[in-house]
Amino acid sequence: MSQGFNVLIIDDHPLIVKAYQSAIRHVGKRKTEYSFNVDTANNCDEANEKIMQAVNSDDLDLVFLDISLPPSEDGSIISGEDLGMIIREKLPETKIIVSTTYTKNVRLNSILKSMDPDGFLIKNDLTPDVLTEAIEIVLQEPPYYCKTVLRFLRKKTTNDFVLDRTDRKMLFELSRGARMKELPAKLNLSIAAIERRKRMLKEEFRVDGKGDRELLKAAEEAGFI
């Protein structure tokens, strides 16, 4: 029996998009009962628009999702992680294959906790065989984790600290030059609550006692900005 899949590739790197498209074609040749309708988006606004279209038609089966994407024009969607959470909420049956270049433990843990992806790929691990295997397993019997993610899971400690959406929004606004007095209106939090979150993040990123510049640098290196 033939199976058709609607696929959305969300990535701003043309070579990665082509690699996904090639892998999808290869799977279609190996699995002749599969057919694929593939669309693409290369920023948060375009991706969100296509996700909302899919919500109305309920016809999105698989999403390839890059974590590092240009934010939306209004700053409401900061990264692919926010898009993944939207997909999980609006299209819970849609399968998500996440890809990222980031390998910091805190970043991997945040992605796993926030959206529980059906596939999780580190871009440095990508090969045609890995992509083909990931697609086939995710469509048939997920999850699929690449070797770097599996190593992280095997070594995972009891530290389950996760940056929530408010934390990531705060870091994003600070990185854009927002002043402390502007943050309560942007985050719907008191100054005291914002300071408390900053202290917790500085502890997590091991920049205790240092300023916002050091916090932002550590957050950027981990892939949150």
C-alpha positions as CSV (number, residue, x, y, z in Angstrom):
1,M,0.0,0.0,0.0
2,S,1.3,3.4,-1.0
3,Q,2.1,6.0,1.8
4,G,2.4,9.7,1.1
5,F,4.3,12.0,3.4
6,N,4.2,15.8,3.5
7,V,7.7,17.1,4.6
8,L,8.8,20.5,5.6
9,I,12.6,21.3,5.7
10,I,13.4,24.3,8.0
11,D,17.0,25.3,7.5
12,D,18.8,28.4,6.3
13,H,21.8,26.5,4.8
14,P,21.2,25.6,1.2
15,L,23.7,22.7,1.2
16,I,22.0,21.1,4.2
17,V,18.6,21.5,2.5
18,K,19.9,19.8,-0.6
19,A,21.4,17.0,1.5
20,Y,17.9,16.4,3.1
21,Q,16.3,16.5,-0.3
22,S,18.7,14.0,-1.7
23,A,18.3,11.7,1.3
24,I,14.5,11.9,0.9
25,R,14.8,11.0,-2.8
26,H,17.0,8.0,-1.9
27,V,14.5,6.8,0.7
28,G,11.8,7.0,-2.0
29,K,13.8,4.8,-4.3
30,R,14.5,2.3,-1.5
31,K,11.0,2.3,-0.2
32,T,8.9,2.3,-3.4
33,E,5.7,2.4,-1.4
34,Y,6.7,5.8,-0.1
35,S,6.1,9.1,-1.8
36,F,7.1,12.5,-0.6
37,N,5.9,16.1,-1.0
38,V,8.7,18.4,0.2
39,D,8.5,22.1,1.0
40,T,11.2,24.3,2.5
41,A,11.5,27.4,4.8
42,N,14.7,29.3,5.7
43,N,13.7,31.5,8.6
44,C,11.4,31.6,11.6
45,D,8.7,33.7,10.0
46,E,8.5,31.7,6.8
47,A,8.5,28.4,8.8
48,N,5.8,29.6,11.2
49,E,3.6,30.6,8.3
50,K,3.9,27.1,6.8
51,I,3.3,25.4,10.1
52,M,0.1,27.4,10.6
53,Q,-1.0,26.4,7.1
54,A,-0.4,22.8,8.1
55,V,-2.4,23.3,11.3
56,N,-5.4,24.3,9.2
57,S,-5.0,21.4,6.8
58,D,-3.6,18.8,9.2
59,D,-1.3,17.5,6.6
60,L,2.3,17.8,7.9
61,D,4.0,14.4,8.6
62,L,7.7,15.2,9.0
63,V,9.7,18.3,9.8
64,F,13.5,18.7,9.5
65,L,14.2,21.4,12.0
66,D,17.5,23.5,12.3
67,I,17.9,24.9,15.8
68,S,19.9,28.0,14.8
69,L,17.6,30.1,12.6
70,P,17.1,33.9,12.0
71,P,14.5,35.0,14.5
72,S,11.1,36.3,13.6
73,E,10.7,39.9,12.7
74,D,8.8,40.7,16.0
75,G,11.2,38.6,18.1
76,S,8.5,36.3,19.3
77,I,10.1,33.2,17.8
78,I,13.8,33.2,18.7
79,S,15.0,29.9,17.2
80,G,14.1,26.5,15.9
81,E,13.5,25.4,19.4
82,D,10.5,27.7,19.6
83,L,9.2,26.4,16.3
84,G,9.6,22.8,17.6
85,M,7.5,23.7,20.7
86,I,4.8,25.2,18.4
87,I,4.8,22.1,16.3
88,R,4.5,19.9,19.4
89,E,1.6,21.9,20.6
90,K,-0.3,22.4,17.4
91,L,0.6,19.3,15.4
92,P,1.4,16.6,18.0
93,E,1.4,13.8,15.5
94,T,4.0,15.4,13.3
95,K,7.4,13.8,13.6
96,I,10.4,16.2,14.1
97,I,14.0,15.5,13.2
98,V,16.2,18.2,14.8
99,S,19.6,19.1,13.5
100,T,22.2,21.4,15.1
101,T,25.9,22.2,15.2
102,Y,25.8,22.7,19.0
103,T,27.1,19.9,21.3
104,K,27.1,21.5,24.7
105,N,25.4,19.3,27.2
106,V,23.1,22.0,28.5
107,R,21.9,22.8,24.9
108,L,21.3,19.1,24.0
109,N,19.4,18.6,27.3
110,S,17.2,21.7,26.6
111,I,16.3,20.4,23.2
112,L,15.5,16.9,24.4
113,K,13.3,18.3,27.3
114,S,11.5,21.0,25.4
115,M,10.4,19.1,22.3
116,D,11.4,15.4,22.7
117,P,12.4,15.1,19.0
118,D,11.7,11.9,17.0
119,G,15.2,12.3,15.5
120,F,18.2,14.2,16.8
121,L,21.1,14.9,14.5
122,I,24.4,16.7,15.0
123,K,25.4,18.3,11.7
124,N,29.1,17.2,12.1
125,D,27.8,13.6,12.2
126,L,25.8,13.8,9.0
127,T,26.4,11.5,6.1
128,P,24.1,10.3,3.3
129,D,23.8,6.9,5.2
130,V,23.0,8.6,8.5
131,L,20.3,10.8,6.9
132,T,18.7,7.9,5.1
133,E,18.7,5.7,8.2
134,A,17.3,8.6,10.3
135,I,14.4,9.2,7.9
136,E,13.5,5.5,7.6
137,I,13.6,4.9,11.4
138,V,11.7,8.0,12.3
139,L,8.9,7.2,9.8
140,Q,8.7,3.6,11.0
141,E,9.8,3.3,14.6
142,P,11.3,6.5,16.2
143,P,13.4,7.7,17.9
144,Y,16.7,8.0,16.0
145,Y,19.7,9.6,17.7
146,C,23.1,10.2,16.1
147,K,26.2,9.0,17.8
148,T,27.0,12.3,19.5
149,V,23.5,12.5,21.1
150,L,23.8,8.8,22.2
151,R,27.1,9.6,23.9
152,F,25.5,12.5,25.7
153,L,22.6,10.3,26.8
154,R,25.0,7.6,28.1
155,K,27.0,10.2,30.1
156,K,24.0,12.2,31.2
157,T,24.2,13.2,34.8
158,T,21.4,14.0,37.3
159,N,21.6,17.7,36.3
160,D,18.4,18.3,34.4
161,F,18.6,22.1,34.3
162,V,16.6,23.4,31.3
163,L,16.4,26.9,30.0
164,D,12.7,27.6,29.5
165,R,11.2,29.9,26.9
166,T,11.4,32.9,29.3
167,D,15.1,32.3,30.0
168,R,15.8,32.2,26.3
169,K,13.7,35.3,25.6
170,M,15.6,37.1,28.3
171,L,19.0,36.2,26.8
172,F,17.8,37.2,23.4
173,E,16.6,40.6,24.5
174,L,19.8,41.2,26.5
175,S,21.9,40.2,23.4
176,R,20.0,42.9,21.4
177,G,20.9,45.5,23.9
178,A,17.8,45.7,26.0
179,R,18.3,47.6,29.3
180,M,17.2,46.1,32.6
181,K,14.4,48.6,33.0
182,E,12.9,47.5,29.7
183,L,12.8,43.8,30.5
184,P,9.8,43.6,32.8
185,A,7.5,44.7,30.0
186,K,9.1,42.4,27.5
187,L,9.0,39.3,29.8
188,N,6.0,40.0,32.0
189,L,8.2,39.6,35.1
190,S,9.3,41.8,38.0
191,I,12.8,43.1,38.2
192,A,13.4,40.7,41.2
193,A,12.3,37.7,39.2
194,I,14.5,38.7,36.2
195,E,17.5,39.1,38.5
196,R,16.8,35.7,40.1
197,R,16.7,34.1,36.7
198,K,20.0,35.8,35.7
199,R,21.7,34.5,38.9
200,M,20.5,30.9,38.2
201,L,21.8,31.1,34.6
202,K,25.1,32.5,35.7
203,E,25.5,29.6,38.1
204,E,24.6,27.1,35.3
205,F,27.0,28.7,32.8
206,R,29.7,28.9,35.5
207,V,30.1,32.7,35.3
208,D,29.0,33.4,39.0
209,G,29.8,36.9,40.1
210,K,30.5,38.2,36.6
211,G,28.5,40.6,34.5
212,D,25.9,40.2,31.7
213,R,28.6,40.3,29.0
214,E,30.1,37.0,30.3
215,L,26.7,35.4,30.7
216,L,25.8,36.3,27.1
217,K,29.1,35.0,25.8
218,A,28.6,31.7,27.6
219,A,25.1,31.4,26.4
220,E,26.2,32.2,22.8
221,E,28.9,29.5,23.0
222,A,26.3,27.0,24.2
223,G,24.0,27.9,21.3
224,F,21.2,29.7,23.1
225,I,21.7,33.1,21.3
